[in-house]
Amino acid sequence: MKPPILLDTFFKDKTVFITGHTGFIGSWLSTWLYMLGSKVVGYALDPNTSPSMFKTLNLEKKITSIVGDIRDRELLGSCISESKPDIVIHLAAQPLVLSSYQNPVYTIETNVMGTVNLLESVRKLSSGKVCINFTSDKCYDNREVDYSYKENDPLGGHDPYSASKASSEIVTSSYRKSFFDNDGAVNLASVRAGNVIGGGDWAENRIVPDVIRDLSTNKSVQIRNPDSVRPWQHVLEPISGLLWLSVKMWNEPNKFNEAWNFGPNSTMTVKELVNEIIQYWGRGAWVSSQTNLKHEAKLLKLDCSKAKNSLGWSPVYDVKKTIAETVAWYRNYKENNVDMYDFTTQQIINYCKTAKLIGLPWASQ
Ligand SMILES: NC(=O)c1ccc[n+]([C@@H]2O[C@H](COP(=O)([O-])OP(=O)(O)OC[C@H]3O[C@@H](n4cnc5c(N)ncnc54)[C@H](O)[C@@H]3O)[C@@H](O)[C@H]2O)c1
């Protein structure tokens, strides 16, 4: 059997075009690709949180960063074609359920037409072998039963965000069948990630940044839905999945052009997650807040057996290690003298070392 092509061998000198590079997941992805020696070109809005991971890591100085709206098809198209990418990864989106209730039209324009604009731009490329659309576990028709969703389960969406991600999936599938299938020139897949946590997320109305903000100002933590169950995973898990999927798609065209779930081995309730965070932080308490009357899914689980069986991908960290790594990032951020770029790259190196120890193909010789 041929040895697998490791991520660093594959990504060195490849041009990777990322939309949404200024956000939480985009900053981690850009950092990892920069470490691997890729030429990263990012397209997104300016960071909309303060602090921002993108600014903290000074990524503007390390990659090519273009400020542009995903709804601007002409600008996006010219930026993609000028960068002549080998790989395109689409992360740009309005990613918050509660904001989607406040701004449904913006959410759908950004998440659905943004996907259309991206795929139209990729259609016109003469380069570009791999394109991956990062959607969400919320794209499934959530029946609120104890069941782990598989890639061939029906799509749906109660809130506008979930509906926009289901629509983005349908658009992706349509473009694949209508324009990209079988010629091997562009390989198109989608990634449906469970709830992503990790250092450097500063979004409003997201559980981990909300908890960290309260803990660091000695406030008691307010939790909207303590009993909701979620597939929490470290941000590096779906990123390792999409990087490895890119390698597989590049090397074996047409074989992996599908949807892929990437999630953890187990789930946890919101209150269990918060209790763990408080334990690693060292002090704090939470109370249940009844301020949100909008519907949010109560029970969400993902079946990732397809990625495990077909890609040899598995999560590297269990939920306790995931939370420990996450809290360690924020604690170090609070210590003003820590270089957070060094700290972040060290977390990526440690993650890769653990993946190698457990024998995952993307990390092993
Ligand atoms: N964080 C999670 O738990 C999670 C889970 C599953 C899927 N996702 C998906 O991952 C992707 C990234 O999410 P994140 O958590 O990093 O969110 P984020 O808010 O930190 O980043 C969003 C990125 O999209 C960009 N963006 C938003 N609107 C845009 C527009 N109109 N034009 C151009 N760029 C725009 C932002 O500038 C930013 O770079 C999103 O597609 C999200 O739906 C996130």
Ligand as a Chemical Component Dictionary entry (heavy atoms), coordinates in Angstrom:
data_LIG
# 
_chem_comp.id                   LIG 
_chem_comp.type                 NON-POLYMER 
_chem_comp.pdbx_formal_charge   0 
_chem_comp.three_letter_code    LIG 
# 
loop_
_chem_comp_atom.comp_id 
_chem_comp_atom.atom_id 
_chem_comp_atom.alt_atom_id 
_chem_comp_atom.type_symbol 
_chem_comp_atom.charge 
_chem_comp_atom.model_Cartn_x 
_chem_comp_atom.model_Cartn_y 
_chem_comp_atom.model_Cartn_z 
_chem_comp_atom.pdbx_ordinal 
LIG N1  N1  N 0  -18.708 28.035 14.946 1  
LIG C1  C1  C 0  -19.466 26.955 14.819 2  
LIG O1  O1  O 0  -19.868 26.317 15.814 3  
LIG C2  C2  C 0  -19.834 26.447 13.446 4  
LIG C3  C3  C 0  -20.357 25.143 13.341 5  
LIG C4  C4  C 0  -20.692 24.655 12.073 6  
LIG C5  C5  C 0  -20.506 25.457 10.965 7  
LIG N2  N2  N 1  -20.000 26.724 11.101 8  
LIG C6  C6  C 0  -19.807 27.520 9.888  9  
LIG O2  O2  O 0  -18.437 27.845 9.792  10 
LIG C7  C7  C 0  -18.283 29.080 9.068  11 
LIG C8  C8  C 0  -17.402 30.035 9.853  12 
LIG O3  O3  O 0  -18.032 30.282 11.098 13 
LIG P1  P1  P 0  -17.288 31.009 12.300 14 
LIG O4  O4  O 0  -17.735 30.334 13.529 15 
LIG O5  O5  O -1 -15.857 31.147 12.027 16 
LIG O6  O6  O 0  -18.007 32.449 12.245 17 
LIG P2  P2  P 0  -17.358 33.910 12.290 18 
LIG O7  O7  O 0  -18.514 34.851 12.458 19 
LIG O8  O8  O 0  -16.265 33.987 13.262 20 
LIG O9  O9  O 0  -16.763 34.106 10.832 21 
LIG C9  C9  C 0  -17.595 34.361 9.717  22 
LIG C10 C10 C 0  -16.739 34.812 8.568  23 
LIG O10 O10 O 0  -17.603 35.061 7.440  24 
LIG C11 C11 C 0  -17.366 36.375 6.981  25 
LIG N3  N3  N 0  -18.597 36.961 6.450  26 
LIG C12 C12 C 0  -19.786 37.085 7.076  27 
LIG N4  N4  N 0  -20.650 37.735 6.263  28 
LIG C13 C13 C 0  -19.979 38.018 5.106  29 
LIG C14 C14 C 0  -20.307 38.678 3.905  30 
LIG N5  N5  N 0  -21.531 39.204 3.687  31 
LIG N6  N6  N 0  -19.351 38.778 2.945  32 
LIG C15 C15 C 0  -18.092 38.275 3.141  33 
LIG N7  N7  N 0  -17.730 37.654 4.264  34 
LIG C16 C16 C 0  -18.658 37.521 5.240  35 
LIG C17 C17 C 0  -16.874 37.164 8.185  36 
LIG O11 O11 O 0  -16.190 38.338 7.762  37 
LIG C18 C18 C 0  -15.991 36.132 8.834  38 
LIG O12 O12 O 0  -14.742 36.125 8.189  39 
LIG C19 C19 C 0  -19.691 29.594 8.808  40 
LIG O13 O13 O 0  -20.094 29.183 7.529  41 
LIG C20 C20 C 0  -20.519 28.858 9.862  42 
LIG O14 O14 O 0  -21.853 28.749 9.491  43 
LIG C21 C21 C 0  -19.652 27.226 12.319 44 
# 
loop_
_chem_comp_bond.comp_id 
_chem_comp_bond.atom_id_1 
_chem_comp_bond.atom_id_2 
_chem_comp_bond.value_order 
_chem_comp_bond.pdbx_ordinal 
LIG N1  C1  SING 1  
LIG C1  O1  DOUB 2  
LIG C1  C2  SING 3  
LIG C2  C3  SING 4  
LIG C2  C21 DOUB 5  
LIG C3  C4  DOUB 6  
LIG C4  C5  SING 7  
LIG C5  N2  DOUB 8  
LIG N2  C6  SING 9  
LIG N2  C21 SING 10 
LIG C6  O2  SING 11 
LIG C6  C20 SING 12 
LIG O2  C7  SING 13 
LIG C7  C8  SING 14 
LIG C7  C19 SING 15 
LIG C8  O3  SING 16 
LIG O3  P1  SING 17 
LIG P1  O4  DOUB 18 
LIG P1  O5  SING 19 
LIG P1  O6  SING 20 
LIG O6  P2  SING 21 
LIG P2  O7  DOUB 22 
LIG P2  O8  SING 23 
LIG P2  O9  SING 24 
LIG O9  C9  SING 25 
LIG C9  C10 SING 26 
LIG C10 O10 SING 27 
LIG C10 C18 SING 28 
LIG O10 C11 SING 29 
LIG C11 N3  SING 30 
LIG C11 C17 SING 31 
LIG N3  C12 SING 32 
LIG N3  C16 SING 33 
LIG C12 N4  DOUB 34 
LIG N4  C13 SING 35 
LIG C13 C14 SING 36 
LIG C13 C16 DOUB 37 
LIG C14 N5  SING 38 
LIG C14 N6  DOUB 39 
LIG N6  C15 SING 40 
LIG C15 N7  DOUB 41 
LIG N7  C16 SING 42 
LIG C17 O11 SING 43 
LIG C17 C18 SING 44 
LIG C18 O12 SING 45 
LIG C19 O13 SING 46 
LIG C19 C20 SING 47 
LIG C20 O14 SING 48 
# 
